[in-house]
Amino acid sequence: MGQKYGFGTFDEAPLLTIDMEDSDNLTTEQFYETLCQNGRFSLDQVRQYPHGHLFDVDETVQPKAPGCVERLDVGNEYLMTELAEVRAFDFATEHGDSDLPFRLISRRSNNFVNSTGRSLPGTKLNRGKQYNPLFMHPDDLAELGLKSGDTVTITSRHDRIPSMVEADETVRRKVVAMYHCFGGLVDEDSEFLRLGSNVGRLMPADIEYDPISGIPRMSNVAVSISPGWE
């Protein structure tokens, strides 16, 4: 936090440095207030709108930097080729596979990032769980003869992993959700209640991936859910 690293020529606000050694007694709210002190709107203003608000901003686009000759590349050849590939993809067939009727999506928590801190003594970051459950709509659970706390096998076209299901009526029917970055090695599957389930094993890194960043497809993955684990 004390390092004075910039983020390019056009910073949105002046760089802020916090001397944590001299700020030991900051409460969480005071820390956030300090972080936001150079923002366009104060944290007190934002607090007035717990359900969100669109603030009026008088912002003028500045002239380009001296010597800049770059222009917007409308209809870039690489972009148009990628869009053509997406348009030609047969999504109806992809979603119509009766052997893999569910779509697995990524999930985030308000209380922790991935599996960080889940094993701290007395932690309640994940409500005392050290694993990442599979969240499903209650009607989907009932249709499969399952209930919260049951062990299941999640199978994709690439691999299969064990998990424990948890009912969540906010999840859409035929959609299931899990936290990433849990789980151990293949021979540690039986310890999934302690280590969690390795969602990454369901997604091949050499088939569906972004050609620029190399990041594989991590959400909207076709899967099936079956009771138990062997």
N, C-alpha and C positions, 0 to 999 in steps of 0.2 A: 504494500500500500504506500510505502514511503518512497518507492522508486519513481523517478520523474521521467517516465516513458510517455511519449506522445502517441497519438493515433492518426498521424498524417497531417497534411497542411490545414485541413478544414475541421478543426475541433469544434464541437457544438458548444462547449463551455470551457472556461479556463481550467487548466489541470489542477486537480485538488490533491494536496498532500496531508495525510493525517499522521501525526506522531503518536503511535499507539502507546508508547511508553509513558507519555504525558497524558494519555487519555484513558487510563485504566478504569476509571470509575464511570465511564459512559454507559448509560442504560441502552438497551436495544433500540428504543425509540430515538434517543439522543444520537446514537450512531447513524441511524437512517437520516435524521435531520441534517447531520453534518455532511453525509454523502450527497444530499440533495440541495445543499445550500447555493450551488451555482446554477441550479436549474431555472428554466423559464418561469416556473411556478413553485411556490413554496410547498413543503409537505403539508402545512396547515391548510392551504387551499385545496389540495388534493383530498385530504381527509374529509372535507365537507361533502364529498360525493362518493359515498361507499359503493354505489352501484355504477360508477363510471360517469364521465362527463367529457364533452368536446369543448375544449377551451378555444377562444378566439385568439389567433396568432397573427400578428402583423409582420409577415415575413416577406422580404424582397429577395429575389434571386440575384446574386452578385455577378459581376462580369467575370468571364473566364480569366484564368491566370495568364500573366504575360508569357508569350511564347508557346501557348497551348494551341495546337493545330488539330486536335482530335475532334471528330464529329460523330453524331449518333449514326450507327451502322444499321439502318432500317432494312429488314429482310436479310439479315446475315445468312450466308449459305449454310454454315454449320447449324444454326438455329432452325432454319427451315427444313433441313434434312431430318433433324431430330423430331420436329413436329410431324413430319410426314410419317415417320416410323410409329409414332404414337397413334396417329389417325388410322394407320393400317392394322393396328393390333386388334385381334379378335377378342374383345372384352366379354362378349356374350358367352363364348366357349369357356373362357377363363373362369367366369363366375358360375357356370352351369355344371361344374364337376360334382356329381352327387357323392363321390367318394371323399371329397374335401369340402363339406358344405358351410364351414365357418370361415370368417375372415379375422385373422389375428392382427390387432393393432397395438401400437406402443401406448404406454400409460406413464404418467408422471404423478408424483406425490407432492403435496404441499409441505411435507415435513422432512423429507430427506432426498438426496440426489443419488440415484442408482442404489447400490447396496452400502453406501458409506455410513458408518456409524451404527449399523444394525446389531452389532455384537457388543456394544458398549454396555457395561454393567448398569442395570436399572433403566436402560433406554426405552423410551416409548415412541421412538421415531416411526416405527412400523407397527405400533400397537402391540409390542412385545414379540412380534413374529420375526424370525430370522430368514424366512423364505419369502418368495414372491408368488402369491396366489394367482390363479387364473380366474379373472372376473367374468361372470356370465349372467345373462338375464335370467331371472327366476323361472320364467316359462320355458326357456331352453333347458335349464336343469331338470325341470319336471318332465319334459319330453324325453330326456335321456334316462330318466329314473334316478337322477342324482340329487344330492342335497349339499349344502355348504359343509365343508370339512371332508368330503369324499376325495379319495385319490383318483386321478385320471391320467390317461396317456394322451399327449398332444402329438399328432403326427402331421408332418408336411410332406412334400414331395422329396425332401432332402434327408430328413432324420426324424426321430421321435424323442420326446423327453417326458419325465413324470412331473406332475404338479398336484396341488390341492385346489379344488374349486371354491369360489366364494360368490354368493349371490349379490348382484348389484343391478337394481332395476333401472339405473341411469344408462346402462349399456344397451345398445340397440339389439333387437333380436338377430340371431345368426352372426353377431359380432362378439368376439372375446378379446380381452385385454390383459397385458402383463407388463410388469416393470422389467426393463433390461438390466444387464450387468450383474446378475446373480449367477449362482451355480458353480460347480466344480468340473472336474474332468469326467470323461465317459464312465470310468470305473467307479465314480463316486455318486452315481445316480441314486443309489439307495439312501443317500444322506441328504436328499433334497429338502427335508424339513429343517435341516441345520444350515445347509449351504445355499439353498434355493435352486431354481431351475435355470439352466443355461439356454435362454431363448435364442441366442445367436446360432445354436446348432440347427435350428429349423430353417436357416437362411443361407444358401450357398453364396460364397463371396466371389465366385468366378463365373456366374451366369448373369444374374440381374444386378447391375451396379452402375453407378454414374461414371461415364468414361473420363471425366475430367478429374474428379476428386477421388475416385476409386471406392466411394462409400457404397456398400451393398444395400439392397432393398431391405428395410428394417420394419416395415409396417404394411398392412393390407396383404397379408400372406395367407394363402389358402391352407386350411388345416381341418383335421377331423378330431373329434373328442370321443374317447371311449373310456368306460369305467375301468378302474384298477390299473396296476402296473406290474409287469413281470420282468 
